[in-house]
Amino acid sequence: GGIYSQVGSLIINDSTIQGNKAGTHGGGLYYESNSLDITRSSFLENESTQSGGGIYTIGAQIAMDSSTVGDNKAGTHGGGIFSDSSNLFTINSTIANNTADENGGGIVFNGGGYLRMGYVTIANNISGADASAVQKNGGGLYQTAGSLNIYNSRIAQN
């Protein structure tokens, strides 16, 4: 994909990650461990053959502010974001027009941790894009574990 990081902290500010492809996870970004800060940035038109078309995280602390995850595609789960065993705090952001062939068109939150979202729009995401897929759940958000806190947000037309 666009960025692959397994070590150290990562800060992405005022940037666009667009049109990237990954053979497995994280079309725009694959991030593992430590802390990830995303501010005023966009993840657009990225694609993965498996999970996390826009962003894939595992075992991380993520803060996303005033950012957009849009028009990304995953071959299995998490068209926009796939978060595994991570803590994700998102504010003033948009997750829209993403597609997953199976679960979680917008976001998949898997394996524990917490997901906290404020002033976020999750809209027009599609799960189950592959008609032959057995699992087709959570157009906007698909949660399998952990804690979820959503406030002052809009989840619509998924």
Secondary structure, 3 states (H helix, E strand, C coil): CCEEECCCCEEEECCEEECCEECCCCCCEEEECCEEEEECCEEECCEECCCCCCEEEECCEEEEECCEEECCEECCCCCCEEEECCEEEEECCEEECCEECCCCCCEEEECCCEEEEECCEEECCEECCCCCCCCCCCCCEEECCCEEEEECCEEECC
